[in-house]
Amino acid sequence: MEYRTIIEPFRIHSVQAIDLPDLAQRERALERSGFNLFGLHADEIIIDLLTDSGTGAMSSNQWAGMMRGDESYAGSRSFFRFEAAVKDITGMDEVIPTHQGRAAEKILFSVAVSEGDVVPNNTHFDTTRANVEYQGAEARDLVIAEGTDPSAILPFKGNMDVERLRRTIEEVGPDRVPLVMVTVTNNSGGGQPVSMANLREVRAVCDEFGVPLYLDACRFAENAWFIKLREPGYEDKTPREIAREMFSYADGATMSAKKDGLANIGGFLATNDQEISLNARNLLILTEGFPTYGGLAGYDLEAVAIGLDEVLDENYLNYRIRSTAYLAETISNAGVPIVQPPGGHAVYIDAATLLPHIPPHEYPAQALAIELYRAGGVRGVEIGTVMFGRPDPSGGPDTSAAMELVRLAVPRRTYTQSHIDYVGEVVIDVAGRASSLRGLRIVDQPAWLRHFTARFSRL
Ligand SMILES: *Cc1c(COP(=O)(O)O)cnc(C)c1O
């Protein structure tokens, strides 16, 4: 008999208590934080789905590995284990550790990108875009058209639009395109996967013009699992074989080990380009540390090396992708509109559809995120006009974002099915009284990245 229930493929070995603040405490916390969930203290939150970055649980093997950490300044044994783990998956010649993903982006773009360049990506993650723009270059998102339609159901909604990529390179000229990037899975596009066929096509276009291809590989293992499930010809391959093939089409990769490294901190830049690696290492010494630790402790390198192995375990990936889909199905079967199909690491509630009575400049997704916290202590994050809109200099309504979403990101190996059932109950309750929710206005905001610190009041 094959049983139906997919269980968490681990048992709990060490636990951390969750505080259970009551409604009055949560309301006080909202007042204090100016209705900004980034201002909450962790002990004011019951279930924290703010991000899947660095918030996962490490395994007993990773903790044991940390005890082996070699803290030698140069040439640490832990570095060589880390390097071997990265090379085994990526097949790349040069491996440069960094303290997290954006540090890898910063050194890559500093050495490879110049003012006036154009960097195509399926969808730039926010730090990736910021690091491209910081070099005076333009970051262009070229995801397929369905990739920005919340209701379009496609197996590989993160794919690059290959024709637009070709036209972009022809239009700006290959000498102004220092590299093409593909983000797997496409985080800012809803955690949607990219197919192997699409990677192959992007590679062919890059070859046509002699432009290198880099992967933003933060969720490479989740992407590999989607390929196994959804792409003909890959059903019998292991996640490691699939990941190796994905990396084989790339000349380099940036990685945040806080995602599919199953670690709380860490990242790397890997490349086959000797000149880039030489220049990147020189810059690394300036900003991150010596090239055999790159801003990490020896024990962090051990945790990442082991995490990169564990993340490719089939039982883990089956549970991981299934548990995100489980939350999506729970709320979507109850009629809550979400971005379809659910991505690997998060469920995105479509607040524009759920709260049509709140216009974008009154922040419907912020109103929903605030109510999920007030009602049930669940913290998600607004991805809408608070994050991507701009204030109007003459005092009119903000320019609005393309979509009004609340993202519920699922930390790895952290919450059990009953935690997720609880989240489902809270979301369904709040959605059931959506028409009674009211919008917000911003009372105070900084000039940059306002979503982190803006203060709101209720309308
Ligand atoms: C998280 C993330 C990054 C940046 O990594 P950090 O470790 O947060 O600096 C870059 N790209 C994508 C797709 C990400 O999800």
The ligand as a MOL file (V3000), in Angstrom:
LIG
                    3D

  0  0  0     0  0            999 V3000
M  V30 BEGIN CTAB
M  V30 COUNTS 15 15 0 0 0
M  V30 BEGIN ATOM
M  V30 1 C 17.6300 36.3690 -2.0570 0
M  V30 2 C 17.9410 36.5570 -3.4690 0
M  V30 3 C 19.0720 37.2760 -3.8610 0
M  V30 4 C 19.9830 38.0000 -2.8950 0
M  V30 5 O 20.5110 37.1550 -1.9400 0
M  V30 6 P 20.8220 37.6640 -0.4380 0
M  V30 7 O 21.4240 36.4780 0.2040 0
M  V30 8 O 19.5050 38.0690 0.1670 0
M  V30 9 O 21.7500 38.8080 -0.5350 0
M  V30 10 C 19.3260 37.3710 -5.2260 0
M  V30 11 N 18.5140 36.8140 -6.1340 0
M  V30 12 C 17.4130 36.1220 -5.7800 0
M  V30 13 C 16.5620 35.4910 -6.8280 0
M  V30 14 C 17.0890 35.9670 -4.4430 0
M  V30 15 O 15.9940 35.2780 -4.1000 0
M  V30 END ATOM
M  V30 BEGIN BOND
M  V30 1 1 1 2
M  V30 2 1 2 3
M  V30 3 2 2 14
M  V30 4 1 3 4
M  V30 5 2 3 10
M  V30 6 1 4 5
M  V30 7 1 5 6
M  V30 8 2 6 7
M  V30 9 1 6 8
M  V30 10 1 6 9
M  V30 11 1 10 11
M  V30 12 2 11 12
M  V30 13 1 12 13
M  V30 14 1 12 14
M  V30 15 1 14 15
M  V30 END BOND
M  V30 END CTAB
M  END
